[in-house]
Amino acid sequence: MPDRMLGEYLDEHAIVAAIHDMRARGYVELDVYMPFPSHHVEDALARPPSRITFAIGAAGLTAAGCAYALQWLLVAHLYPLVVGGRPPHFPLTFILITFEMGVLFASFTAFFGVLRLAKLLRLNDEVQATPGFESATRDRFWLEVLARDPRYDVDRTRADLVATGASRVELPPEEL
């Protein structure tokens, strides 16, 4: 059984209407390939907000906390050294490294998190071999229904895509 089905639509308004129609028919695992970004399509897909901001914040705060704790352990606890009449644990001296480590690890988390969430780590996807799919980079919109959708059935999904106004419905070729 194919793991996805794709329907081609001629313009942005047609695919927005198709997304609403497919949602009304009970489909939940939908994705769109389009030649330009569209807020209307994103709103129609109704995806929950990304949690990557929480991961970025957690990574930054954890790294900052660990950097501060490491500095305290080394400078104030294990090898205390009185410099310029200051006590060994003088928080102002720890601020720069603490801030830098927080920013560094937050930026690493953002960079690799976006790569992962946008699925940019894979080199190829079988959907790209779908006949006519190259039009997604020029002027056509493609609606993808994944097989993990509880309502997915090859014949019914094909009929539903055609009923929503798809100009054609294609299955990606099976991997060899």
HUWOBEL-V455562 format. One record per residue. N is the residue number from 0. RES is the residue in three letters. OMEGA is omega as a letter, one per 30 degrees, with the letter a starting at -180 (none if undefined). BURIAL is # if it has 24 or more other C-alpha atoms within 12 Angstrom, else .. Layout:
((N	RES	OMEGA	BURIAL) (N	RES	OMEGA	BURIAL))
//
This chain:
((0	MET	l	.) (1	PRO	a	.) (2	ASP	l	.) (3	ARG	l	#) (4	MET	a	#) (5	LEU	l	#) (6	GLY	a	#) (7	GLU	l	#) (8	TYR	a	#) (9	LEU	a	#) (10	ASP	a	#) (11	GLU	a	#) (12	HIS	l	.) (13	ALA	a	#) (14	ILE	l	#) (15	VAL	l	#) (16	ALA	l	#) (17	ALA	l	#) (18	ILE	l	#) (19	HIS	l	#) (20	ASP	l	#) (21	MET	l	#) (22	ARG	l	#) (23	ALA	l	.) (24	ARG	l	.) (25	GLY	l	.) (26	TYR	a	#) (27	VAL	a	#) (28	GLU	a	#) (29	LEU	l	#) (30	ASP	a	#) (31	VAL	l	#) (32	TYR	a	#) (33	MET	a	#) (34	PRO	l	.) (35	PHE	l	.) (36	PRO	a	.) (37	SER	l	.) (38	HIS	l	.) (39	HIS	l	.) (40	VAL	l	#) (41	GLU	l	.) (42	ASP	l	.) (43	ALA	l	#) (44	LEU	l	#) (45	ALA	l	.) (46	ARG	l	.) (47	PRO	l	.) (48	PRO	a	.) (49	SER	l	.) (50	ARG	a	.) (51	ILE	l	#) (52	THR	l	.) (53	PHE	l	.) (54	ALA	l	.) (55	ILE	l	#) (56	GLY	l	.) (57	ALA	l	.) (58	ALA	l	#) (59	GLY	l	#) (60	LEU	l	#) (61	THR	l	#) (62	ALA	l	#) (63	ALA	l	#) (64	GLY	l	#) (65	CYS	l	.) (66	ALA	l	#) (67	TYR	a	#) (68	ALA	l	.) (69	LEU	l	.) (70	GLN	l	#) (71	TRP	a	#) (72	LEU	a	.) (73	LEU	a	.) (74	VAL	a	.) (75	ALA	a	.) (76	HIS	a	.) (77	LEU	a	.) (78	TYR	a	.) (79	PRO	a	.) (80	LEU	l	.) (81	VAL	a	.) (82	VAL	l	.) (83	GLY	l	.) (84	GLY	l	.) (85	ARG	l	.) (86	PRO	a	.) (87	PRO	l	.) (88	HIS	l	#) (89	PHE	a	.) (90	PRO	a	.) (91	LEU	a	.) (92	THR	a	.) (93	PHE	a	#) (94	ILE	a	.) (95	LEU	a	.) (96	ILE	l	.) (97	THR	l	#) (98	PHE	a	.) (99	GLU	l	.) (100	MET	l	#) (101	GLY	l	#) (102	VAL	a	#) (103	LEU	a	.) (104	PHE	l	#) (105	ALA	l	#) (106	SER	l	#) (107	PHE	l	.) (108	THR	l	#) (109	ALA	a	#) (110	PHE	a	.) (111	PHE	l	.) (112	GLY	l	#) (113	VAL	l	.) (114	LEU	a	.) (115	ARG	a	.) (116	LEU	l	.) (117	ALA	l	.) (118	LYS	a	.) (119	LEU	l	.) (120	LEU	l	.) (121	ARG	a	.) (122	LEU	a	.) (123	ASN	l	.) (124	ASP	a	.) (125	GLU	l	.) (126	VAL	a	#) (127	GLN	l	.) (128	ALA	l	.) (129	THR	l	#) (130	PRO	l	.) (131	GLY	a	#) (132	PHE	l	#) (133	GLU	l	.) (134	SER	l	.) (135	ALA	l	#) (136	THR	a	.) (137	ARG	a	.) (138	ASP	a	.) (139	ARG	l	#) (140	PHE	a	#) (141	TRP	l	#) (142	LEU	a	#) (143	GLU	l	#) (144	VAL	a	#) (145	LEU	a	#) (146	ALA	l	#) (147	ARG	l	.) (148	ASP	a	.) (149	PRO	a	.) (150	ARG	a	.) (151	TYR	l	#) (152	ASP	a	.) (153	VAL	a	#) (154	ASP	a	.) (155	ARG	a	.) (156	THR	l	#) (157	ARG	l	#) (158	ALA	l	.) (159	ASP	l	#) (160	LEU	l	#) (161	VAL	a	#) (162	ALA	l	.) (163	THR	l	#) (164	GLY	l	#) (165	ALA	l	#) (166	SER	l	#) (167	ARG	l	#) (168	VAL	a	#) (169	GLU	l	#) (170	LEU	l	#) (171	PRO	l	#) (172	PRO	l	.) (173	GLU	l	.) (174	GLU	a	.) (175	LEU	none	.))
//
